[in-house]
Amino acid sequence: MNRNKKNPQDLSCVEGQKSPVSPLPVTPAIVVIVVIAVFISLIVTGMPVEAAGITVGTGGLLGIELVRRLVQMIPLRRTL
């Protein structure tokens, strides 16, 4: 048997570390659901799709900037 050639079956038999199945992170899932709900509610109330998309996108960008600025205001290490 030639050892230089790797058999695909040999590679599939190697056991690796088993990692636990991680569920979907809760916070990002909730954010996605809220954004979709806001987008759909804007469309249902009569706003054009393009305007609703721009509104949700702009709100998301402003929200990200707000969180970044708030995090910068909080000191990394608190002194007692």
C-alpha positions as CSV (number, residue, x, y, z in Angstrom):
1,M,0.0,0.0,0.0
2,N,1.3,3.4,-0.9
3,R,1.4,5.7,2.2
4,N,1.9,8.9,0.1
5,K,-1.7,8.8,-1.2
6,K,-4.3,9.8,1.3
7,N,-7.5,7.9,1.2
8,P,-10.6,10.2,1.8
9,Q,-12.0,7.4,4.0
10,D,-8.9,7.6,6.3
11,L,-9.4,11.3,6.8
12,S,-13.1,10.9,7.7
13,C,-12.3,8.4,10.4
14,V,-10.2,10.9,12.4
15,E,-12.0,12.0,15.5
16,G,-11.8,15.6,16.5
17,Q,-12.9,17.4,19.5
18,K,-16.6,17.5,19.9
19,S,-17.9,21.0,20.4
20,P,-21.2,21.6,22.0
21,V,-24.0,22.8,19.8
22,S,-24.4,26.5,20.5
23,P,-27.9,27.9,20.0
24,L,-28.6,31.1,18.2
25,P,-27.5,34.1,20.4
26,V,-30.6,35.6,21.9
27,T,-29.8,39.3,21.7
28,P,-29.0,39.5,17.9
29,A,-32.0,37.3,17.2
30,I,-34.3,39.8,19.1
31,V,-32.7,42.8,17.3
32,V,-33.3,41.2,13.9
33,I,-37.0,40.4,14.8
34,V,-37.5,44.0,16.0
35,V,-36.0,45.5,12.8
36,I,-38.1,43.3,10.6
37,A,-41.2,44.2,12.6
38,V,-40.5,47.9,12.4
39,F,-39.9,47.6,8.6
40,I,-43.1,45.7,8.0
41,S,-45.1,48.0,10.2
42,L,-43.9,51.0,8.3
43,I,-44.9,49.3,5.0
44,V,-48.3,48.3,6.4
45,T,-49.0,51.9,7.5
46,G,-48.5,53.1,3.9
47,M,-44.9,54.1,3.6
48,P,-43.2,53.2,0.3
49,V,-40.8,50.2,0.6
50,E,-37.8,52.4,-0.4
51,A,-38.5,55.0,2.2
52,A,-39.1,52.4,4.9
53,G,-35.7,50.8,4.0
54,I,-33.9,54.1,4.1
55,T,-35.6,55.0,7.4
56,V,-34.7,51.6,9.1
57,G,-31.2,51.7,7.7
58,T,-30.6,55.3,8.9
59,G,-32.0,54.5,12.3
60,G,-29.7,51.5,12.6
61,L,-26.6,53.6,11.7
62,L,-27.6,56.3,14.2
63,G,-28.2,53.6,16.8
64,I,-24.8,52.1,16.3
65,E,-23.1,55.5,16.5
66,L,-25.1,56.3,19.7
67,V,-24.0,53.0,21.4
68,R,-20.3,53.7,20.3
69,R,-20.4,57.2,21.8
70,L,-22.0,55.9,25.1
71,V,-19.4,53.2,25.4
72,Q,-16.6,55.7,24.9
73,M,-18.0,57.8,27.8
74,I,-17.9,54.9,30.3
75,P,-14.4,54.5,31.7
76,L,-12.8,51.1,31.1
77,R,-11.5,50.8,34.7
78,R,-13.3,52.1,37.7
79,T,-11.3,53.4,40.6
80,L,-12.6,53.0,44.1
